[in-house]
């Protein structure tokens, strides 16, 4: 028996938070991903206040931090 997984399926971000120097994102399919903030120098060196000032872009396809001039795509986070 084989299991087919569609790698290119579109998922969107539904929530973002930071915990123990990790960027945490909940996806529209229920998964949660966590990546270390040190992978993203602007996030790693940012204040908690600036990290909390984020918004989804592209209907959840990406995350934007206006204070940090930082954008990350959900697809990119999944491909790390």
GULODO-686854 format. One record per atom (N, C-alpha, C): residue number from 0; atom name; x, y, z. Coordinates in Angstrom, 1 decimal, m for minus. Each point is the difference from the previous one (the first is absolute). Example, Ala and Ser with C-alpha at 12.3 -4.5 7.8 and 13.67 -1.06 7.14 Angstrom:
REM residues 2
+-----+----+--------+--------+--------+
!   k !  a !      X !      Y !      Z !
+-----+----+--------+--------+--------+
!   0 !  N !   13.2 !   m5.7 !    7.8 !
!   0 ! CA !   m0.9 !    1.2 !    0.0 !
!   0 !  C !    0.9 !    1.2 !    0.0 !
!   1 !  N !   m0.4 !    1.1 !   m0.7 !
!   1 ! CA !    0.9 !    1.1 !    0.0 !
!   1 !  C !   m0.8 !    1.1 !    0.8 !
+-----+----+--------+--------+--------+
REM end
This chain:
REM residues 80
+-----+----+--------+--------+--------+
!   k !  a !      X !      Y !      Z !
+-----+----+--------+--------+--------+
!   0 !  N !    0.8 !   m1.2 !    0.0 !
!   0 ! CA !   m0.8 !    1.2 !    0.0 !
!   0 !  C !    0.9 !    1.2 !    0.0 !
!   1 !  N !   m0.3 !    1.0 !   m0.9 !
!   1 ! CA !    0.8 !    1.2 !    0.0 !
!   1 !  C !   m0.9 !    1.2 !    0.4 !
!   2 !  N !    0.6 !    1.0 !    0.5 !
!   2 ! CA !   m0.7 !    1.2 !    0.4 !
!   2 !  C !    0.5 !    1.1 !   m0.8 !
!   3 !  N !   m0.9 !    0.7 !   m0.7 !
!   3 ! CA !    0.3 !    1.1 !   m0.8 !
!   3 !  C !   m0.1 !    1.3 !    0.8 !
!   4 !  N !    1.0 !    0.8 !    0.0 !
!   4 ! CA !    0.0 !    1.2 !    0.7 !
!   4 !  C !    0.2 !    1.1 !   m1.0 !
!   5 !  N !   m0.9 !    0.9 !   m0.1 !
!   5 ! CA !    0.2 !    1.1 !   m1.0 !
!   5 !  C !    0.8 !    1.1 !    0.6 !
!   6 !  N !    1.3 !    0.1 !   m0.4 !
!   6 ! CA !    0.9 !    1.0 !    0.6 !
!   6 !  C !   m0.4 !    1.4 !   m0.4 !
!   7 !  N !   m0.5 !    0.2 !   m1.1 !
!   7 ! CA !   m0.3 !    1.4 !   m0.5 !
!   7 !  C !   m1.4 !    0.5 !    0.5 !
!   8 !  N !   m0.6 !   m0.8 !    0.9 !
!   8 ! CA !   m1.4 !    0.5 !    0.4 !
!   8 !  C !    0.2 !    1.3 !    0.7 !
!   9 !  N !   m1.0 !    0.9 !   m0.1 !
!   9 ! CA !    0.1 !    1.3 !    0.6 !
!   9 !  C !   m0.5 !    0.0 !    1.4 !
!  10 !  N !    0.8 !    0.4 !    0.9 !
!  10 ! CA !   m0.4 !    0.2 !    1.4 !
!  10 !  C !    0.3 !    1.5 !    0.3 !
!  11 !  N !   m0.8 !    0.5 !    1.0 !
!  11 ! CA !    0.2 !    1.4 !    0.4 !
!  11 !  C !    0.3 !    0.1 !    1.4 !
!  12 !  N !    0.6 !    1.0 !    0.4 !
!  12 ! CA !    0.2 !    0.3 !    1.4 !
!  12 !  C !   m1.3 !    0.5 !    0.7 !
!  13 !  N !   m0.2 !   m0.5 !    1.2 !
!  13 ! CA !   m1.2 !    0.5 !    0.8 !
!  13 !  C !    0.4 !    0.7 !    1.3 !
!  14 !  N !    1.2 !   m0.3 !    0.5 !
!  14 ! CA !    0.4 !    0.7 !    1.2 !
!  14 !  C !    1.5 !    0.0 !    0.1 !
!  15 !  N !    0.6 !    1.0 !    0.6 !
!  15 ! CA !    1.4 !    0.1 !    0.2 !
!  15 !  C !    0.3 !    0.4 !    1.4 !
!  16 !  N !    1.0 !   m0.6 !    0.6 !
!  16 ! CA !    0.5 !    0.4 !    1.4 !
!  16 !  C !    1.4 !   m0.5 !    0.1 !
!  17 !  N !    0.6 !    0.5 !    1.1 !
!  17 ! CA !    1.4 !   m0.3 !    0.3 !
!  17 !  C !    0.1 !   m0.6 !    1.3 !
!  18 !  N !    0.9 !   m1.1 !    0.1 !
!  18 ! CA !    0.1 !   m0.7 !    1.3 !
!  18 !  C !    1.4 !   m0.6 !    0.1 !
!  19 !  N !    0.7 !    0.4 !    1.0 !
!  19 ! CA !    1.4 !   m0.5 !    0.2 !
!  19 !  C !    0.9 !    0.1 !   m1.2 !
!  20 !  N !    0.1 !    1.3 !   m0.6 !
!  20 ! CA !    0.8 !    0.3 !   m1.1 !
!  20 !  C !   m0.4 !   m0.9 !   m1.3 !
!  21 !  N !   m1.3 !   m0.3 !    0.0 !
!  21 ! CA !   m0.5 !   m0.8 !   m1.2 !
!  21 !  C !   m1.2 !    0.8 !   m0.6 !
!  22 !  N !    0.0 !    0.1 !   m1.3 !
!  22 ! CA !   m1.1 !    0.5 !   m0.8 !
!  22 !  C !   m1.0 !   m1.1 !   m0.1 !
!  23 !  N !   m1.2 !    0.2 !    0.4 !
!  23 ! CA !   m1.0 !   m1.1 !    0.0 !
!  23 !  C !   m1.2 !    0.5 !   m0.9 !
!  24 !  N !   m0.4 !   m0.9 !   m0.9 !
!  24 ! CA !   m1.1 !    0.3 !   m0.9 !
!  24 !  C !   m1.0 !   m1.1 !   m0.1 !
!  25 !  N !   m1.3 !    0.3 !    0.2 !
!  25 ! CA !   m1.0 !   m1.0 !   m0.2 !
!  25 !  C !   m0.5 !    0.2 !   m1.5 !
!  26 !  N !   m0.1 !   m1.2 !   m0.6 !
!  26 ! CA !   m0.5 !    0.0 !   m1.4 !
!  26 !  C !   m1.4 !   m0.4 !   m0.1 !
!  27 !  N !   m0.6 !    0.3 !   m1.2 !
!  27 ! CA !   m1.4 !   m0.2 !   m0.2 !
!  27 !  C !   m0.4 !   m1.4 !    0.0 !
!  28 !  N !    0.9 !   m0.9 !   m0.2 !
!  28 ! CA !   m0.3 !   m1.5 !    0.1 !
!  28 !  C !    0.2 !   m0.6 !    1.4 !
!  29 !  N !    0.3 !    0.9 !    1.0 !
!  29 ! CA !    0.1 !   m0.4 !    1.3 !
!  29 !  C !    1.4 !   m0.3 !    0.5 !
!  30 !  N !    1.0 !   m0.1 !   m0.9 !
!  30 ! CA !    1.3 !   m0.2 !    0.4 !
!  30 !  C !    0.6 !    1.3 !    0.7 !
!  31 !  N !    1.0 !   m0.2 !    0.8 !
!  31 ! CA !    0.8 !    1.1 !    0.5 !
!  31 !  C !    1.4 !   m0.2 !   m0.3 !
!  32 !  N !    0.7 !    1.1 !   m0.4 !
!  32 ! CA !    1.4 !   m0.1 !   m0.3 !
!  32 !  C !    0.7 !    0.9 !    0.9 !
!  33 !  N !    1.2 !   m0.3 !    0.3 !
!  33 ! CA !    0.9 !    0.8 !    0.9 !
!  33 !  C !    1.4 !    0.0 !   m0.6 !
!  34 !  N !    0.5 !    1.2 !   m0.1 !
!  34 ! CA !    1.4 !    0.1 !   m0.5 !
!  34 !  C !    0.7 !    1.0 !    0.9 !
!  35 !  N !    1.3 !   m0.2 !    0.2 !
!  35 ! CA !    0.8 !    0.9 !    0.9 !
!  35 !  C !    0.1 !    1.4 !   m0.6 !
!  36 !  N !   m0.2 !    1.0 !    0.9 !
!  36 ! CA !    0.1 !    1.4 !   m0.5 !
!  36 !  C !    1.4 !    0.3 !   m0.5 !
!  37 !  N !    1.0 !   m0.7 !    0.5 !
!  37 ! CA !    1.4 !    0.4 !   m0.4 !
!  37 !  C !    0.2 !   m0.3 !   m1.5 !
!  38 !  N !   m0.9 !   m0.7 !   m0.7 !
!  38 ! CA !    0.1 !   m0.2 !   m1.4 !
!  38 !  C !   m0.4 !    1.3 !   m0.7 !
!  39 !  N !   m0.6 !    0.9 !    0.7 !
!  39 ! CA !   m0.5 !    1.3 !   m0.6 !
!  39 !  C !    0.5 !    1.1 !    0.9 !
!  40 !  N !    1.2 !    0.6 !   m0.4 !
!  40 ! CA !    0.7 !    1.0 !    0.9 !
!  40 !  C !   m0.9 !    1.1 !    0.4 !
!  41 !  N !   m0.9 !    0.5 !   m0.8 !
!  41 ! CA !   m0.9 !    1.1 !    0.4 !
!  41 !  C !   m0.9 !   m0.4 !    1.1 !
!  42 !  N !   m0.5 !   m1.2 !   m0.1 !
!  42 ! CA !   m0.9 !   m0.5 !    1.0 !
!  42 !  C !    0.7 !   m0.3 !    1.3 !
!  43 !  N !    1.2 !   m0.5 !   m0.1 !
!  43 ! CA !    0.8 !   m0.4 !    1.1 !
!  43 !  C !    0.4 !    1.2 !    0.9 !
!  44 !  N !    0.3 !    1.1 !   m0.7 !
!  44 ! CA !    0.4 !    1.2 !    0.8 !
!  44 !  C !   m1.1 !    1.0 !    0.3 !
!  45 !  N !   m1.2 !   m0.4 !   m0.3 !
!  45 ! CA !   m1.1 !    0.9 !    0.2 !
!  45 !  C !   m0.5 !    0.0 !    1.4 !
!  46 !  N !   m0.7 !    1.1 !    0.4 !
!  46 ! CA !   m0.6 !    0.0 !    1.3 !
!  46 !  C !   m1.3 !   m0.7 !    0.0 !
!  47 !  N !   m0.5 !   m0.5 !    1.1 !
!  47 ! CA !   m1.3 !   m0.7 !    0.1 !
!  47 !  C !   m1.1 !    0.8 !   m0.6 !
!  48 !  N !    0.0 !    1.3 !    0.2 !
!  48 ! CA !   m1.0 !    0.9 !   m0.5 !
!  48 !  C !    0.0 !    0.0 !   m1.5 !
!  49 !  N !    1.2 !    0.1 !   m0.6 !
!  49 ! CA !    0.1 !    0.0 !   m1.5 !
!  49 !  C !   m0.4 !   m1.4 !   m0.6 !
!  50 !  N !    0.3 !   m1.1 !    0.7 !
!  50 ! CA !   m0.4 !   m1.3 !   m0.4 !
!  50 !  C !   m1.5 !   m0.2 !    0.0 !
!  51 !  N !   m0.7 !    0.6 !    0.9 !
!  51 ! CA !   m1.4 !   m0.1 !    0.1 !
!  51 !  C !   m0.8 !    0.8 !   m1.1 !
!  52 !  N !    0.7 !    1.0 !   m0.6 !
!  52 ! CA !   m0.6 !    0.8 !   m1.0 !
!  52 !  C !    0.2 !   m0.7 !   m1.4 !
!  53 !  N !   m0.8 !   m1.0 !   m0.3 !
!  53 ! CA !    0.1 !   m0.7 !   m1.2 !
!  53 !  C !   m1.4 !    0.0 !   m0.7 !
!  54 !  N !   m0.1 !   m0.3 !   m1.2 !
!  54 ! CA !   m1.2 !   m0.2 !   m0.8 !
!  54 !  C !    0.2 !   m1.0 !   m1.0 !
!  55 !  N !   m1.1 !   m0.7 !   m0.4 !
!  55 ! CA !    0.1 !   m0.9 !   m1.1 !
!  55 !  C !   m0.1 !    0.8 !   m1.3 !
!  56 !  N !    0.7 !   m0.5 !   m1.0 !
!  56 ! CA !   m0.1 !    0.6 !   m1.3 !
!  56 !  C !   m0.4 !   m1.1 !   m1.0 !
!  57 !  N !   m0.6 !    0.4 !   m1.1 !
!  57 ! CA !   m0.5 !   m1.0 !   m1.0 !
!  57 !  C !   m1.0 !   m1.0 !    0.6 !
!  58 !  N !   m0.9 !    0.5 !    0.8 !
!  58 ! CA !   m1.0 !   m0.9 !    0.6 !
!  58 !  C !    0.6 !   m1.1 !    0.8 !
!  59 !  N !    1.1 !    0.2 !    0.7 !
!  59 ! CA !    0.6 !   m1.0 !    0.8 !
!  59 !  C !    1.1 !   m0.8 !   m0.7 !
!  60 !  N !    0.4 !    0.5 !   m1.2 !
!  60 ! CA !    1.1 !   m0.7 !   m0.7 !
!  60 !  C !    1.4 !    0.5 !    0.6 !
!  61 !  N !    0.0 !    1.1 !    0.7 !
!  61 ! CA !    1.2 !    0.5 !    0.5 !
!  61 !  C !   m0.2 !    0.8 !    1.3 !
!  62 !  N !    1.1 !    0.3 !    0.7 !
!  62 ! CA !   m0.1 !    0.8 !    1.2 !
!  62 !  C !    0.9 !    1.2 !   m0.2 !
!  63 !  N !   m0.5 !    1.2 !    0.4 !
!  63 ! CA !    0.7 !    1.2 !   m0.1 !
!  63 !  C !    0.1 !    0.7 !    1.3 !
!  64 !  N !    1.3 !    0.5 !    0.3 !
!  64 ! CA !    0.3 !    0.8 !    1.2 !
!  64 !  C !    0.3 !    1.4 !   m0.5 !
!  65 !  N !   m0.9 !    0.9 !    0.1 !
!  65 ! CA !    0.3 !    1.4 !   m0.6 !
!  65 !  C !    1.1 !    0.7 !    0.8 !
!  66 !  N !    0.1 !   m0.2 !    1.3 !
!  66 ! CA !    1.1 !    0.6 !    0.7 !
!  66 !  C !    1.4 !   m0.5 !   m0.3 !
!  67 !  N !    0.0 !   m1.2 !   m0.5 !
!  67 ! CA !    1.3 !   m0.7 !   m0.2 !
!  67 !  C !    0.3 !   m0.1 !   m1.5 !
!  68 !  N !   m0.9 !    0.4 !   m0.9 !
!  68 ! CA !    0.1 !   m0.1 !   m1.4 !
!  68 !  C !    0.4 !   m1.5 !   m0.4 !
!  69 !  N !   m0.8 !   m0.9 !    0.6 !
!  69 ! CA !    0.3 !   m1.4 !   m0.2 !
!  69 !  C !   m1.3 !   m0.7 !   m0.5 !
!  70 !  N !    0.2 !   m0.8 !   m1.0 !
!  70 ! CA !   m1.1 !   m0.8 !   m0.6 !
!  70 !  C !    0.4 !   m1.5 !   m0.1 !
!  71 !  N !   m0.8 !   m0.9 !    0.5 !
!  71 ! CA !    0.3 !   m1.4 !   m0.2 !
!  71 !  C !   m1.2 !   m0.7 !   m0.6 !
!  72 !  N !    0.2 !   m0.9 !   m0.9 !
!  72 ! CA !   m1.1 !   m0.7 !   m0.7 !
!  72 !  C !   m0.2 !   m1.3 !    0.8 !
!  73 !  N !   m1.3 !   m0.4 !    0.0 !
!  73 ! CA !   m0.3 !   m1.3 !    0.7 !
!  73 !  C !    0.7 !   m1.1 !   m0.8 !
!  74 !  N !   m0.1 !    0.1 !   m1.4 !
!  74 ! CA !    0.6 !   m1.1 !   m0.8 !
!  74 !  C !    1.5 !   m0.1 !    0.3 !
!  75 !  N !    0.7 !    1.2 !    0.1 !
!  75 ! CA !    1.4 !    0.0 !    0.4 !
!  75 !  C !    0.3 !   m0.7 !    1.3 !
!  76 !  N !   m0.9 !    0.3 !    1.0 !
!  76 ! CA !    0.2 !   m0.6 !    1.3 !
!  76 !  C !   m0.1 !   m1.5 !   m0.1 !
!  77 !  N !   m1.0 !   m0.5 !   m0.8 !
!  77 ! CA !   m0.2 !   m1.4 !   m0.1 !
!  77 !  C !    1.2 !   m0.7 !   m0.8 !
!  78 !  N !    0.7 !    0.8 !   m0.8 !
!  78 ! CA !    1.1 !   m0.6 !   m0.8 !
!  78 !  C !    1.3 !    0.1 !    0.7 !
!  79 !  N !    0.1 !    0.5 !    1.2 !
!  79 ! CA !    1.2 !    0.1 !    0.7 !
!  79 !  C !    0.5 !   m1.3 !    0.5 !
+-----+----+--------+--------+--------+
REM end
